[in-house]
Amino acid sequence: MPLIEEPVVVAIKKILLATDFSPSSEKAVSYARALALRFSSTVEIAHVFDPSIVTSYEEAIIGLPVNERRRIANEILDRLRDDLSASGIKTRTTMPEGPYRPWRTKGLVLADARRARCNP
C-alpha cells in the first residue's frame, strides 16, 4: 500500500448549519461548533420558515399569528448565533421563507450555501 509522502491539509472556511430547531438540529449545532473551533470556520445558520406549519399543539390550538411565529423563529436563530459567537465563532443567520416542500426547502438551503460561498 503506497504511503502519502506529503501531509494532507484540510481547511473548512464556512459551515452551513441548516436547522429546524429539533433535537437532531441541536446535535448538529454541537458538531458545527466543534468543527468551527477546530478549523477557525465561519458558521452560516439557515432556517427555512414555513408560515403554513405550526410546530406544536399549543400553536395549533391558540393559533399564533404568522408574524409572532416568525418573530419567535428569529429569536431562536439569534440565540443560536449569540451562543456560537460567545465561543469565538464568527456566525451569521438567514431565514428564507416559503412553503415546505422537501425539494424546494433543499433548494433554498443550497441557494443560501452558494450565496454564502460555503463548500459543498
TORLUM-457338 format. One record per atom (N, C-alpha, C): residue in one letter; atom name; x, y, z; residue number from 1. Coordinates in nm, 2 decimals. Atoms other than C-alpha are relative to their C-alpha. Layout:
<nodes>
 r  a     px     py     pz   k
 A CA      X      Y      Z NUM
...
</nodes>
This chain:
<nodes>
 r  a     px     py     pz   k
 M  N   0.09  -0.12   0.00   1
 M CA   0.00   0.00   0.00   1
 M  C   0.09   0.12   0.00   1
 P  N  -0.08  -0.11   0.00   2
 P CA   0.15   0.33  -0.10   2
 P  C  -0.03   0.10   0.11   2
 L  N   0.02  -0.10  -0.11   3
 L CA   0.21   0.59   0.17   3
 L  C   0.00   0.14  -0.06   3
 I  N   0.01  -0.14   0.04   4
 I CA   0.12   0.96   0.13   4
 I  C   0.13   0.07   0.06   4
 E  N  -0.12  -0.06  -0.05   5
 E CA   0.45   1.14   0.15   5
 E  C  -0.02   0.15   0.04   5
 E  N   0.03  -0.13  -0.04   6
 E CA   0.31   1.49   0.17   6
 E  C  -0.11   0.01   0.09   6
 P  N   0.11  -0.01  -0.10   7
 P CA   0.10   1.60   0.46   7
 P  C  -0.13   0.05  -0.07   7
 V  N   0.13  -0.04   0.05   8
 V CA  -0.27   1.64   0.38   8
 V  C  -0.06   0.11   0.09   8
 V  N   0.05  -0.12  -0.07   9
 V CA  -0.41   1.98   0.48   9
 V  C  -0.15   0.01  -0.03   9
 V  N   0.15  -0.02   0.02  10
 V CA  -0.79   2.02   0.54  10
 V  C  -0.03   0.14   0.05  10
 A  N   0.04  -0.13  -0.04  11
 A CA  -0.94   2.36   0.56  11
 A  C  -0.15   0.01  -0.02  11
 I  N   0.14  -0.02   0.01  12
 I CA  -1.31   2.43   0.62  12
 I  C  -0.03   0.15   0.03  12
 K  N   0.02  -0.14  -0.02  13
 K CA  -1.38   2.80   0.57  13
 K  C  -0.13   0.04   0.06  13
 K  N   0.13  -0.03  -0.04  14
 K CA  -1.75   2.81   0.61  14
 K  C  -0.08  -0.13   0.02  14
 I  N   0.08   0.11  -0.03  15
 I CA  -2.00   2.57   0.76  15
 I  C  -0.15   0.05  -0.01  15
 L  N   0.14  -0.03   0.01  16
 L CA  -2.37   2.58   0.66  16
 L  C  -0.07  -0.09   0.10  16
 L  N   0.08   0.08  -0.10  17
 L CA  -2.58   2.47   0.96  17
 L  C  -0.15   0.03  -0.03  17
 A  N   0.14  -0.01   0.02  18
 A CA  -2.94   2.41   0.85  18
 A  C  -0.07  -0.06   0.12  18
 T  N   0.07   0.04  -0.12  19
 T CA  -3.18   2.39   1.14  19
 T  C  -0.15   0.01  -0.01  19
 D  N   0.14  -0.01  -0.01  20
 D CA  -3.54   2.32   1.21  20
 D  C  -0.04   0.01   0.15  20
 F  N   0.01  -0.02  -0.15  21
 F CA  -3.49   2.37   1.59  21
 F  C  -0.04  -0.13   0.07  21
 S  N   0.03   0.13  -0.06  22
 S CA  -3.54   1.99   1.65  22
 S  C   0.12  -0.04   0.09  22
 P  N  -0.11   0.06  -0.08  23
 P CA  -3.33   1.78   1.90  23
 P  C   0.11  -0.04  -0.09  23
 S  N  -0.11   0.04   0.09  24
 S CA  -3.14   1.65   1.60  24
 S  C   0.08   0.12  -0.05  24
 S  N  -0.07  -0.12   0.04  25
 S CA  -3.06   2.00   1.49  25
 S  C   0.09   0.05   0.11  25
 E  N  -0.08  -0.04  -0.11  26
 E CA  -2.93   2.07   1.84  26
 E  C   0.13  -0.07   0.00  26
 K  N  -0.12   0.08   0.01  27
 K CA  -2.68   1.79   1.79  27
 K  C   0.09   0.05  -0.11  27
 A  N  -0.08  -0.06   0.11  28
 A CA  -2.58   1.94   1.46  28
 A  C   0.07   0.13   0.04  28
 V  N  -0.06  -0.12  -0.05  29
 V CA  -2.51   2.27   1.64  29
 V  C   0.13  -0.04   0.07  29
 S  N  -0.12   0.05  -0.07  30
 S CA  -2.26   2.08   1.86  30
 S  C   0.11  -0.04  -0.09  30
 Y  N  -0.10   0.04   0.10  31
 Y CA  -2.09   1.93   1.56  31
 Y  C   0.06   0.12  -0.07  31
 A  N  -0.04  -0.13   0.07  32
 A CA  -2.08   2.27   1.38  32
 A  C   0.10   0.08   0.09  32
 R  N  -0.09  -0.07  -0.09  33
 R CA  -1.93   2.43   1.69  33
 R  C   0.14  -0.06   0.01  33
 A  N  -0.13   0.07  -0.01  34
 A CA  -1.66   2.17   1.73  34
 A  C   0.09   0.02  -0.13  34
 L  N  -0.07  -0.02   0.12  35
 L CA  -1.57   2.19   1.36  35
 L  C   0.05   0.14  -0.02  35
 A  N  -0.04  -0.14   0.01  36
 A CA  -1.57   2.57   1.36  36
 A  C   0.12   0.04   0.09  36
 L  N  -0.11  -0.02  -0.09  37
 L CA  -1.34   2.58   1.66  37
 L  C   0.13  -0.06  -0.05  37
 R  N  -0.11   0.08   0.05  38
 R CA  -1.11   2.32   1.51  38
 R  C   0.07   0.07  -0.12  38
 F  N  -0.05  -0.06   0.13  39
 F CA  -1.08   2.49   1.17  39
 F  C  -0.01   0.15  -0.01  39
 S  N   0.02  -0.14   0.00  40
 S CA  -1.15   2.85   1.26  40
 S  C  -0.09   0.04  -0.11  40
 S  N   0.10  -0.02   0.11  41
 S CA  -1.45   2.84   1.03  41
 S  C  -0.11   0.10   0.04  41
 T  N   0.12  -0.08  -0.02  42
 T CA  -1.74   3.08   0.99  42
 T  C  -0.12  -0.09  -0.01  42
 V  N   0.12   0.08   0.00  43
 V CA  -2.09   2.93   1.06  43
 V  C  -0.11   0.08  -0.05  43
 E  N   0.12  -0.06   0.05  44
 E CA  -2.39   3.02   0.85  44
 E  C  -0.12  -0.08   0.04  44
 I  N   0.12   0.08  -0.06  45
 I CA  -2.71   2.92   1.03  45
 I  C  -0.12   0.04  -0.09  45
 A  N   0.12  -0.02   0.08  46
 A CA  -3.01   2.88   0.80  46
 A  C  -0.12  -0.08   0.05  46
 H  N   0.13   0.06  -0.04  47
 H CA  -3.37   2.81   0.90  47
 H  C  -0.11   0.04  -0.11  47
 V  N   0.11  -0.04   0.10  48
 V CA  -3.65   2.79   0.63  48
 V  C  -0.13   0.01   0.08  48
 F  N   0.13  -0.02  -0.07  49
 F CA  -3.96   2.94   0.78  49
 F  C  -0.12  -0.02  -0.09  49
 D  N   0.12   0.03   0.08  50
 D CA  -4.29   2.80   0.65  50
 D  C  -0.12   0.06   0.08  50
 P  N   0.11  -0.07  -0.07  51
 P CA  -4.58   3.03   0.75  51
 P  C  -0.12  -0.09   0.02  51
 S  N   0.12   0.08  -0.01  52
 S CA  -4.83   2.75   0.70  52
 S  C   0.02  -0.12   0.10  52
 I  N  -0.02   0.11  -0.09  53
 I CA  -4.68   2.50   0.95  53
 I  C   0.01   0.05   0.14  53
 V  N  -0.01  -0.02  -0.15  54
 V CA  -4.73   2.50   1.33  54
 V  C   0.09  -0.11   0.05  54
 T  N  -0.09   0.10  -0.05  55
 T CA  -4.47   2.32   1.53  55
 T  C  -0.04  -0.06   0.14  55
 S  N   0.04   0.06  -0.13  56
 S CA  -4.66   2.25   1.85  56
 S  C  -0.15  -0.01   0.01  56
 Y  N   0.14   0.01  -0.02  57
 Y CA  -5.00   2.15   1.97  57
 Y  C  -0.06   0.14   0.04  57
 E  N   0.05  -0.13  -0.05  58
 E CA  -5.03   2.49   2.15  58
 E  C  -0.02   0.10  -0.11  58
 E  N   0.01  -0.09   0.12  59
 E CA  -4.96   2.68   1.83  59
 E  C  -0.13  -0.03  -0.08  59
 A  N   0.11   0.04   0.08  60
 A CA  -5.23   2.48   1.65  60
 A  C  -0.13   0.04   0.07  60
 I  N   0.12  -0.03  -0.07  61
 I CA  -5.49   2.54   1.93  61
 I  C  -0.02   0.15   0.01  61
 I  N   0.00  -0.14  -0.02  62
 I CA  -5.40   2.90   2.01  62
 I  C  -0.01   0.08  -0.13  62
 G  N   0.00  -0.06   0.13  63
 G CA  -5.34   2.99   1.65  63
 G  C   0.09   0.13   0.00  63
 L  N  -0.09  -0.11   0.00  64
 L CA  -5.03   3.21   1.69  64
 L  C   0.00   0.07  -0.14  64
 P  N  -0.01  -0.07   0.13  65
 P CA  -5.02   3.48   1.41  65
 P  C   0.13  -0.03  -0.06  65
 V  N  -0.12   0.03   0.08  66
 V CA  -4.76   3.42   1.14  66
 V  C   0.11   0.10   0.05  66
 N  N  -0.10  -0.10  -0.04  67
 N CA  -4.58   3.74   1.25  67
 N  C   0.06  -0.04   0.13  67
 E  N  -0.05   0.04  -0.13  68
 E CA  -4.55   3.61   1.60  68
 E  C   0.09  -0.12  -0.01  68
 R  N  -0.08   0.12   0.02  69
 R CA  -4.42   3.27   1.49  69
 R  C   0.13   0.04  -0.07  69
 R  N  -0.12  -0.05   0.06  70
 R CA  -4.17   3.45   1.26  70
 R  C   0.09   0.06   0.10  70
 R  N  -0.08  -0.06  -0.10  71
 R CA  -4.05   3.66   1.55  71
 R  C   0.06  -0.10   0.09  71
 I  N  -0.06   0.11  -0.09  72
 I CA  -4.00   3.35   1.77  72
 I  C   0.11  -0.07  -0.07  72
 A  N  -0.10   0.07   0.08  73
 A CA  -3.81   3.18   1.49  73
 A  C   0.13   0.09   0.00  73
 N  N  -0.12  -0.09   0.00  74
 N CA  -3.58   3.49   1.46  74
 N  C   0.07   0.00   0.13  74
 E  N  -0.06   0.00  -0.14  75
 E CA  -3.53   3.49   1.84  75
 E  C   0.09  -0.12   0.02  75
 I  N  -0.08   0.12  -0.01  76
 I CA  -3.42   3.13   1.83  76
 I  C   0.13   0.00  -0.08  76
 L  N  -0.12  -0.02   0.09  77
 L CA  -3.18   3.20   1.54  77
 L  C   0.10   0.09   0.07  77
 D  N  -0.09  -0.10  -0.06  78
 D CA  -3.04   3.50   1.73  78
 D  C   0.07  -0.07   0.12  78
 R  N  -0.07   0.07  -0.11  79
 R CA  -2.98   3.28   2.04  79
 R  C   0.10  -0.10  -0.04  79
 L  N  -0.10   0.09   0.06  80
 L CA  -2.80   3.02   1.83  80
 L  C   0.12   0.08  -0.04  80
 R  N  -0.11  -0.08   0.05  81
 R CA  -2.59   3.29   1.67  81
 R  C   0.08   0.05   0.12  81
 D  N  -0.07  -0.05  -0.12  82
 D CA  -2.51   3.45   2.01  82
 D  C   0.08  -0.11   0.08  82
 D  N  -0.06   0.11  -0.07  83
 D CA  -2.43   3.11   2.16  83
 D  C   0.13  -0.04  -0.07  83
 L  N  -0.12   0.03   0.08  84
 L CA  -2.18   3.03   1.88  84
 L  C   0.10   0.12   0.01  84
 S  N  -0.09  -0.11   0.00  85
 S CA  -2.04   3.38   1.88  85
 S  C   0.07   0.01   0.14  85
 A  N  -0.06  -0.01  -0.13  86
 A CA  -1.98   3.36   2.26  86
 A  C   0.12  -0.10   0.01  86
 S  N  -0.11   0.10   0.01  87
 S CA  -1.75   3.06   2.17  87
 S  C   0.12   0.05  -0.08  87
 G  N  -0.10  -0.05   0.08  88
 G CA  -1.55   3.29   1.95  88
 G  C  -0.01  -0.03  -0.15  88
 I  N   0.02   0.04   0.14  89
 I CA  -1.70   3.17   1.62  89
 I  C  -0.08   0.11  -0.07  89
 K  N   0.07  -0.10   0.08  90
 K CA  -1.80   3.42   1.35  90
 K  C  -0.12  -0.07  -0.06  90
 T  N   0.12   0.06   0.04  91
 T CA  -2.16   3.35   1.28  91
 T  C  -0.10   0.10  -0.06  91
 R  N   0.10  -0.08   0.07  92
 R CA  -2.44   3.47   1.05  92
 R  C  -0.12  -0.08  -0.01  92
 T  N   0.13   0.07   0.02  93
 T CA  -2.81   3.38   1.02  93
 T  C  -0.07   0.04  -0.12  93
 T  N   0.09  -0.04   0.11  94
 T CA  -3.05   3.37   0.74  94
 T  C  -0.13  -0.09   0.02  94
 M  N   0.13   0.07  -0.01  95
 M CA  -3.42   3.27   0.73  95
 M  C  -0.08   0.02  -0.13  95
 P  N   0.09  -0.01   0.12  96
 P CA  -3.56   3.22   0.38  96
 P  C  -0.14  -0.05   0.04  96
 E  N   0.14   0.04  -0.04  97
 E CA  -3.94   3.18   0.38  97
 E  C  -0.07  -0.06  -0.12  97
 G  N   0.08   0.06   0.11  98
 G CA  -4.17   2.96   0.18  98
 G  C  -0.06  -0.13   0.05  98
 P  N   0.07   0.12  -0.05  99
 P CA  -4.40   2.66   0.20  99
 P  C   0.10  -0.12   0.00  99
 Y  N  -0.09   0.12  -0.01 100
 Y CA  -4.23   2.33   0.30 100
 Y  C  -0.03  -0.10  -0.11 100
 R  N   0.00   0.10   0.10 101
 R CA  -4.17   2.11   0.01 101
 R  C   0.15  -0.06   0.00 101
 P  N  -0.14   0.05  -0.01 102
 P CA  -3.86   1.88   0.05 102
 P  C   0.09   0.05  -0.11 102
 W  N  -0.09  -0.04   0.11 103
 W CA  -3.73   1.96  -0.29 103
 W  C   0.02   0.15   0.00 103
 R  N  -0.02  -0.15   0.00 104
 R CA  -3.79   2.34  -0.25 104
 R  C   0.08   0.04   0.12 104
 T  N  -0.08  -0.04  -0.12 105
 T CA  -3.65   2.36   0.10 105
 T  C   0.14  -0.03  -0.02 105
 K  N  -0.14   0.03   0.03 106
 K CA  -3.34   2.18  -0.01 106
 K  C   0.06   0.11  -0.09 106
 G  N  -0.05  -0.10   0.10 107
 G CA  -3.31   2.43  -0.30 107
 G  C   0.03   0.13   0.07 107
 L  N  -0.02  -0.13  -0.07 108
 L CA  -3.35   2.73  -0.06 108
 L  C   0.13  -0.01   0.08 108
 V  N  -0.12   0.02  -0.08 109
 V CA  -3.08   2.59   0.17 109
 V  C   0.13   0.00  -0.09 109
 L  N  -0.12   0.01   0.09 110
 L CA  -2.84   2.51  -0.12 110
 L  C   0.02   0.14  -0.07 110
 A  N  -0.02  -0.14   0.06 111
 A CA  -2.90   2.86  -0.28 111
 A  C   0.07   0.09   0.11 111
 D  N  -0.06  -0.08  -0.11 112
 D CA  -2.81   3.01   0.06 112
 D  C   0.15  -0.04   0.01 112
 A  N  -0.13   0.05  -0.01 113
 A CA  -2.50   2.79   0.07 113
 A  C   0.09   0.06  -0.11 113
 R  N  -0.08  -0.06   0.11 114
 R CA  -2.39   2.92  -0.27 114
 R  C   0.02   0.14   0.02 114
 R  N  -0.01  -0.15  -0.02 115
 R CA  -2.46   3.28  -0.18 115
 R  C   0.11   0.02   0.11 115
 A  N  -0.10  -0.02  -0.11 116
 A CA  -2.25   3.24   0.14 116
 A  C   0.13  -0.06  -0.04 116
 R  N  -0.12   0.06   0.04 117
 R CA  -1.98   3.06  -0.06 117
 R  C   0.05  -0.11   0.09 117
 C  N  -0.03   0.12  -0.08 118
 C CA  -1.99   2.75   0.16 118
 C  C   0.05  -0.11  -0.09 118
 N  N  -0.05   0.12   0.07 119
 N CA  -1.80   2.44   0.05 119
 N  C  -0.11  -0.10  -0.01 119
 P  N   0.10   0.09   0.02 120
 P CA  -2.03   2.18  -0.10 120
 P  C   0.02  -0.13   0.09 120
</nodes>
